[in-house]
């Protein structure tokens, strides 16, 4: 499984829970997390996505630590099996169920 597969699964699961998983690009500041996850009721977090078993680079860790010091939640997801747990923690347990 590649990082792209994990990212696609995150975007789909966030959408099912009525949220947005926006691609985060910050020109002039390398190492920012891949996605900003916005959930109902104003819940949000930054998410760095990795291929299974891969770890964030030192600059990415530094950026996430800075965001955490500012009071934002940051997560590293390296498998699709982690996604539901992370979304539950963010507060995105508003899954839309088919009628």
C-alpha positions as CSV (number, residue, x, y, z in Angstrom):
1,X,0.0,0.0,0.0
2,X,1.2,3.5,-0.8
3,X,0.7,6.8,0.9
4,X,-1.7,7.8,-1.9
5,X,-4.0,4.9,-0.9
6,X,-4.0,5.9,2.7
7,X,-4.7,9.5,1.7
8,X,-7.6,8.6,-0.6
9,X,-9.2,6.4,2.2
10,X,-8.9,9.3,4.7
11,X,-10.6,11.7,2.3
12,X,-13.5,9.3,1.7
13,X,-14.0,8.5,5.4
14,X,-14.0,12.2,6.3
15,X,-16.6,12.9,3.6
16,X,-18.8,10.1,4.9
17,X,-18.7,11.8,8.3
18,X,-19.8,15.1,6.8
19,X,-16.3,16.7,6.9
20,X,-13.6,18.0,4.7
21,X,-10.0,16.8,4.3
22,X,-8.4,19.7,2.5
23,X,-5.0,19.4,0.9
24,X,-2.7,21.7,2.9
25,X,0.0,23.5,0.9
26,X,1.9,26.4,2.4
27,X,4.2,28.1,-0.1
28,X,7.5,29.1,1.6
29,X,7.1,26.7,4.5
30,X,8.1,23.1,3.8
31,X,7.2,20.2,6.0
32,X,3.6,21.1,6.8
33,X,1.1,18.2,7.3
34,X,-0.6,16.9,4.1
35,X,-4.2,17.5,5.1
36,X,-6.4,19.8,7.3
37,X,-9.3,17.8,8.5
38,X,-12.4,19.9,9.2
39,X,-15.3,18.1,11.0
40,X,-18.8,19.2,12.1
41,X,-19.1,21.4,15.2
42,X,-15.8,23.2,14.5
43,X,-13.5,20.2,15.1
44,X,-10.2,20.2,13.2
45,X,-6.8,18.7,13.1
46,X,-3.7,18.4,10.9
47,X,-2.9,15.0,9.4
48,X,0.4,13.8,7.9
49,X,0.0,10.7,5.8
50,X,2.6,8.1,5.3
51,X,3.0,4.8,3.5
52,X,2.8,1.9,6.0
53,X,5.8,1.8,8.3
54,X,7.2,5.2,7.2
55,X,7.9,8.0,9.6
56,X,7.7,11.8,9.2
57,X,10.9,13.5,8.3
58,X,12.6,15.7,11.0
59,X,11.3,18.9,9.5
60,X,7.7,17.5,9.4
61,X,8.0,16.5,13.1
62,X,9.2,20.0,13.9
63,X,6.3,21.6,12.0
64,X,3.8,19.3,13.8
65,X,5.3,20.1,17.2
66,X,5.0,23.9,16.5
67,X,1.3,23.4,15.5
68,X,0.8,21.4,18.7
69,X,2.4,24.1,20.8
70,X,-0.2,26.5,19.3
71,X,-2.9,24.2,20.5
72,X,-3.8,22.2,17.3
73,X,-4.1,18.5,17.2
74,X,-1.8,16.7,14.7
75,X,-1.8,13.1,13.7
76,X,0.4,10.8,11.6
77,X,-1.6,8.1,9.7
78,X,0.3,5.3,8.0
79,X,-2.5,2.7,7.5
80,X,-6.2,2.8,6.6
81,X,-6.9,0.9,9.8
82,X,-5.9,4.0,11.8
83,X,-8.3,6.4,10.2
84,X,-11.5,5.7,12.1
85,X,-9.8,5.9,15.5
86,X,-8.2,9.2,14.5
87,X,-11.5,10.6,13.2
88,X,-13.2,9.5,16.4
89,X,-10.6,11.3,18.4
90,X,-10.9,14.5,16.4
91,X,-14.6,14.3,17.0
92,X,-15.9,13.2,13.6
93,X,-18.3,10.5,14.7
94,X,-21.1,11.9,12.5
95,X,-21.1,9.2,9.9
96,X,-23.8,9.4,7.3
97,X,-25.6,6.1,7.1
98,X,-27.4,5.0,3.9
99,X,-31.2,5.2,4.1
